[in-house]
Amino acid sequence: IDGAEVYDNLAEQEKDATRKQVYVDSLMIIYDLRIKTCGEEANVTARKALSAFKFNINTPKGPEVLQLMDKSFELNGNSVMDGSIVPYMQTVRLNFLKFKNLTEDQIFDRYDRIQNVLDAKIKKALSEGKPTDKYKKMKDDVDAILVTLVKVDCNFVKKNLEPKFRKTPSDIGLAKKIFYFMLKDNCTDDPLWLETGEAIHKVEPDFGLIKNLGVKYMSKEQFDKAQASFEEAQKLATEPSDKADISIYLGGLEAKKGNKAGARQLYRQALEFDGNKKEALEKIGDLYYNSFADCKKEQNMADDRAVYLIAYDYYAKAGEGKKMQAAKEQFPSKEEIFLVNYQAGQSIRVGCWIGESTTVRTRD
């Protein structure tokens, strides 16, 4: 153990390239002797691979680094050291570009291995109540490397990955790749995207995934499926902000059904989850703005146009300047409030399903 540390430091500090490589080669031998003498092959191989990456990745020994990384991941499986994950993909990149010793299929085999490890680490962290941000960042880093090596667009998915998925629809790892790549390339209208998302969710229920499916069902006007997805997402959500987002989506569904009161209740629920969700205030303003036809009594325009006054109030709370202006243009005129003896600034009650108070103002 001390020998590895000594030779690592010697190699780190040596300026002469030839002598530096001697120290590095000696370091590799020390790791081999540790395995031979002390065992712990998986752990020591992982450390050897990281040292090889550190010192040899930009030398002619790059292919040897890849072999060591492969062996490290084979021996350690999902328990491989976190610090090995991104370097493994970086090693794949260098071998593909510099040594031309990998095919696209071989790149994807290693990419799969890395993603499976990260998925397992995320699942374990969640079960232990630990943060997963660093693993999600690693996923992003690995994906960023992949797309520099292979053009992974929707055409690629349809040509290379969909046939494999049709043969093995239970391959969740493959389904995840298809789902992610199609999402990234904005081809989620393809039925394959929904199909893979549904397959993944059956095995690994996930808030973000079921939320995305709900949004897609909503855009396709499959409202029953959208509602079921959002209700499930609400159960899976753990963050107040996420819970608020789902309440807003559910409110949107109620609004599409014409249930304005039910939609408002859900938007208010969103604000209870997260008071900073100004979108919910805007949505309530939209409900009021669009209630003129529902609520007008056609007895006087001052009362009928009160829906625009209350809509303005909510747009103001949401900071929606353009919608505030649109609502103001629909305010009653000075003549209209004069005819019913209203005074600018006085409080009035907006009836119909709204049942809230606002202040009289005019558009002119």
C-alpha positions in Angstrom: 0.0 0.0 0.0 2.8 2.4 0.9 4.7 1.4 -2.2 1.8 2.4 -4.5 1.5 5.8 -2.8 5.3 6.3 -3.0 5.5 5.5 -6.7 2.4 7.5 -7.5 4.0 10.5 -5.9 7.3 9.9 -7.7 5.6 9.6 -11.1 3.5 12.7 -10.3 6.5 14.9 -9.6 9.0 13.5 -12.3 9.5 15.9 -15.2 11.6 13.5 -17.4 9.2 11.5 -19.6 11.3 8.4 -19.8 12.0 8.2 -16.0 8.3 9.1 -15.3 7.2 6.1 -17.4 9.6 3.8 -15.4 7.9 5.0 -12.2 4.4 4.4 -13.7 5.4 0.9 -14.9 6.7 0.1 -11.4 3.4 1.3 -9.9 1.5 -1.1 -12.1 3.8 -3.9 -11.0 3.2 -3.0 -7.3 -0.6 -3.3 -7.9 -0.1 -6.7 -9.4 2.0 -7.8 -6.4 -0.7 -6.5 -4.1 -3.2 -8.7 -5.8 -0.9 -11.7 -5.8 0.1 -11.3 -2.1 -3.0 -9.8 -0.5 -5.9 -10.7 -2.7 -8.7 -8.1 -3.0 -8.5 -8.3 -6.8 -11.6 -6.2 -7.5 -10.6 -3.3 -5.2 -7.0 -3.2 -6.3 -7.8 -3.6 -10.0 -10.1 -0.6 -9.7 -7.2 1.5 -8.2 -4.8 0.2 -10.8 -7.2 1.2 -13.6 -7.5 4.7 -12.2 -3.8 5.1 -11.9 -3.3 3.8 -15.4 -5.9 6.4 -16.6 -4.1 9.1 -14.7 -0.7 8.5 -16.1 -1.2 6.5 -19.4 -4.4 7.7 -21.0 -2.5 10.0 -23.3 0.3 7.7 -24.1 0.6 4.7 -26.5 -0.6 2.6 -23.6 -4.2 3.9 -24.0 -5.5 0.5 -25.1 -4.1 -1.1 -22.0 -6.0 1.5 -19.9 -9.2 0.4 -21.6 -8.5 -3.2 -20.8 -7.9 -2.3 -17.2 -11.1 -0.3 -17.0 -13.1 -3.1 -18.6 -11.7 -5.6 -16.0 -12.4 -3.2 -13.2 -16.0 -2.8 -14.1 -16.4 -6.6 -14.7 -14.9 -7.4 -11.2 -16.7 -4.7 -9.3 -20.0 -4.5 -11.0 -22.4 -2.0 -9.5 -19.9 -1.4 -6.6 -17.2 0.1 -8.8 -15.7 3.3 -7.3 -17.6 6.5 -8.3 -14.4 8.0 -9.4 -14.0 5.4 -12.1 -17.2 6.1 -14.0 -16.6 9.1 -16.1 -12.9 8.2 -16.7 -14.1 4.9 -18.1 -16.2 6.7 -20.8 -13.3 9.1 -21.4 -11.1 6.1 -22.0 -13.6 4.8 -24.5 -13.6 8.1 -26.3 -9.8 8.3 -26.6 -9.5 4.7 -27.8 -12.2 5.2 -30.4 -10.8 8.5 -31.7 -7.0 7.9 -31.4 -6.5 4.2 -31.6 -9.5 3.3 -33.8 -9.9 0.1 -31.9 -13.6 0.2 -31.1 -16.7 -0.2 -33.2 -20.0 1.7 -32.5 -21.5 -1.5 -31.0 -18.5 -1.8 -28.7 -18.9 1.8 -27.6 -22.6 1.1 -26.8 -21.7 -2.0 -24.9 -19.6 0.0 -22.5 -22.0 2.9 -22.4 -24.7 0.3 -21.4 -22.5 -1.0 -18.6 -21.8 2.5 -17.3 -25.5 3.5 -17.4 -26.5 0.3 -15.6 -24.0 1.0 -12.8 -25.3 4.6 -12.4 -28.9 3.4 -12.4 -28.0 0.9 -9.6 -26.2 3.6 -7.6 -29.1 6.0 -7.9 -31.5 3.4 -6.8 -29.3 2.5 -3.8 -28.9 6.2 -2.8 -32.7 6.7 -3.0 -33.4 3.7 -0.8 -30.9 5.1 1.8 -32.3 8.6 1.6 -29.1 10.0 0.2 -28.8 12.6 -2.6 -28.4 11.5 -6.2 -27.3 14.7 -7.8 -23.7 13.6 -8.4 -24.9 10.4 -10.2 -27.3 12.4 -12.4 -24.4 14.7 -13.2 -22.3 11.7 -14.2 -25.1 10.5 -16.4 -25.1 13.8 -18.2 -21.3 13.8 -18.6 -21.3 10.2 -20.0 -24.1 11.1 -22.4 -22.2 14.2 -23.5 -19.2 12.0 -24.4 -21.3 9.5 -26.2 -22.8 12.0 -28.6 -19.3 13.2 -29.6 -18.6 9.7 -30.8 -21.8 8.5 -32.4 -24.6 10.6 -33.9 -27.4 9.4 -31.7 -30.5 11.0 -33.2 -34.0 9.6 -33.9 -32.9 8.1 -37.2 -30.2 6.2 -35.3 -32.7 5.0 -32.7 -35.2 3.8 -35.4 -32.5 2.0 -37.4 -30.3 0.5 -34.7 -32.2 0.4 -31.4 -35.8 -0.2 -32.3 -35.2 -3.6 -34.0 -33.4 -4.7 -30.8 -36.2 -3.5 -28.6 -38.8 -5.4 -30.7 -36.8 -8.6 -30.2 -36.3 -8.0 -26.4 -39.1 -5.6 -25.2 -38.2 -6.6 -21.6 -34.7 -5.1 -21.9 -35.3 -2.0 -19.7 -31.8 -0.8 -20.2 -32.4 -0.6 -23.9 -35.8 1.0 -23.4 -34.2 3.7 -21.3 -31.7 4.6 -24.0 -34.4 4.8 -26.6 -36.6 6.9 -24.4 -33.7 9.3 -23.5 -32.3 9.7 -27.0 -35.8 10.3 -28.5 -36.5 12.9 -25.8 -33.2 14.6 -26.5 -33.8 14.7 -30.2 -37.4 16.0 -29.9 -39.1 13.1 -31.6 -41.5 12.2 -28.8 -44.4 12.1 -31.2 -43.2 8.7 -32.4 -45.3 6.0 -30.7 -42.0 4.2 -29.9 -41.2 6.9 -27.3 -44.4 6.4 -25.4 -44.1 2.6 -25.7 -40.6 2.6 -24.1 -41.6 5.0 -21.4 -44.6 2.8 -20.4 -42.3 -0.3 -20.4 -39.8 1.5 -18.1 -42.4 2.8 -15.8 -43.9 -0.7 -15.2 -40.6 -1.9 -13.9 -39.2 1.2 -12.3 -41.8 3.8 -11.3 -40.3 7.2 -11.6 -41.7 10.7 -11.0 -40.0 12.4 -13.9 -40.8 9.7 -16.3 -44.5 9.4 -15.5 -44.8 13.2 -15.5 -43.4 13.3 -19.1 -45.8 10.6 -20.2 -48.7 12.6 -18.7 -47.7 15.7 -20.6 -47.5 13.7 -23.8 -50.9 12.1 -23.3 -52.3 15.5 -22.5 -50.9 16.9 -25.8 -52.5 14.0 -27.7 -55.8 14.7 -25.9 -55.8 11.3 -24.3 -57.1 12.9 -21.1 -57.9 9.8 -19.1 -54.4 8.5 -19.5 -53.0 11.9 -18.8 -55.0 12.1 -15.6 -54.0 8.7 -14.4 -50.3 9.5 -15.1 -50.4 12.8 -13.3 -52.2 11.3 -10.3 -49.5 8.6 -10.1 -46.8 11.3 -10.5 -48.4 13.2 -7.5 -48.0 10.1 -5.4 -44.3 9.7 -6.4 -43.4 13.3 -6.0 -41.3 14.2 -3.0 -40.4 17.8 -3.6 -43.0 20.6 -2.9 -42.2 22.2 -6.3 -42.8 18.9 -8.1 -46.1 18.4 -6.3 -47.1 21.9 -7.3 -46.3 21.2 -10.9 -48.5 18.2 -11.0 -51.4 20.1 -9.4 -51.1 22.6 -12.2 -51.2 19.9 -14.8 -54.2 18.4 -13.2 -55.8 21.8 -13.0 -55.2 22.1 -16.8 -57.1 18.9 -17.4 -60.0 20.1 -15.4 -60.0 23.4 -17.3 -60.1 21.5 -20.6 -63.1 19.6 -19.3 -64.8 22.9 -18.6 -64.6 22.4 -14.8 -63.3 25.9 -13.9 -64.1 25.6 -10.2 -62.3 22.2 -10.0 -59.3 23.6 -11.9 -59.1 26.6 -9.6 -59.1 24.3 -6.6 -56.1 22.4 -8.0 -54.2 25.7 -8.8 -54.8 26.8 -5.2 -53.5 23.4 -4.1 -50.3 24.0 -6.2 -49.8 27.3 -4.3 -50.2 25.4 -1.0 -47.4 23.1 -2.0 -45.2 25.9 -3.3 -46.2 29.5 -2.8 -43.6 30.6 -5.4 -45.5 28.9 -8.3 -46.7 32.1 -10.0 -47.9 30.0 -12.9 -50.8 28.8 -10.7 -51.8 32.5 -10.2 -51.6 33.1 -13.9 -53.8 30.0 -14.6 -56.5 31.3 -12.1 -56.3 34.6 -13.9 -56.9 32.7 -17.2 -59.9 31.0 -15.8 -61.5 34.3 -14.7 -60.6 36.1 -18.0 -62.3 33.3 -20.0 -65.4 33.3 -17.8 -67.2 36.3 -19.4 -69.5 34.2 -21.5 -70.3 31.9 -18.6 -71.0 34.6 -16.1 -72.5 37.5 -17.9 -76.1 38.3 -17.0 -76.5 41.0 -19.6 -78.2 43.4 -17.2 -75.2 45.8 -17.1 -71.7 45.8 -18.5 -70.1 47.0 -15.3 -71.0 43.8 -13.5 -70.4 41.5 -16.5 -66.9 42.9 -17.1 -66.0 42.4 -13.4 -64.4 39.1 -14.4 -61.7 41.1 -16.2 -61.0 43.1 -13.0 -60.4 40.0 -10.9 -58.4 38.4 -13.7 -56.2 41.5 -13.8 -55.6 41.1 -10.0 -54.3 37.6 -10.5 -52.2 38.5 -13.5 -50.6 41.2 -11.4 -49.8 38.8 -8.7 -48.2 36.5 -11.3 -46.2 39.4 -12.8 -47.8 38.8 -16.3 -47.6 42.3 -17.8 -49.1 41.5 -21.2 -52.0 39.7 -19.8 -52.6 42.5 -17.3 -52.8 44.9 -20.3 -55.2 42.6 -22.2 -57.5 42.4 -19.1 -57.4 46.1 -18.6 -58.6 46.7 -22.2 -61.7 44.8 -21.2 -62.4 46.8 -18.0 -65.8 48.6 -17.9 -65.8 52.2 -19.2 -66.5 55.2 -17.0 -69.9 55.5 -18.5 -70.7 51.8 -17.7 -69.8 52.2 -14.0 -71.7 55.5 -13.8 -74.9 53.9 -15.0 -74.9 51.6 -11.9 -73.6 54.2 -9.5 -70.2 52.5 -9.0 -67.2 54.6 -8.0 -63.6 53.8 -9.1 -61.8 52.2 -6.2 -64.8 50.7 -4.4 -65.0 47.0 -3.6 -67.4 44.8 -5.5 -68.2 41.1 -5.3 -67.7 39.0 -8.5 -70.5 36.5 -8.5 -71.1 33.4 -10.7 -68.7 30.5 -9.8 -65.9 33.0 -8.9 -67.2 34.4 -5.6 -64.3 36.8 -4.9 -64.1 40.5 -4.3 -62.2 43.0 -6.5 -61.9 46.8 -6.9 -63.7 48.8 -9.5 -61.5 50.3 -12.3 -62.1 51.5 -15.8 -60.3 51.1 -19.1 -60.5 54.8 -19.9 
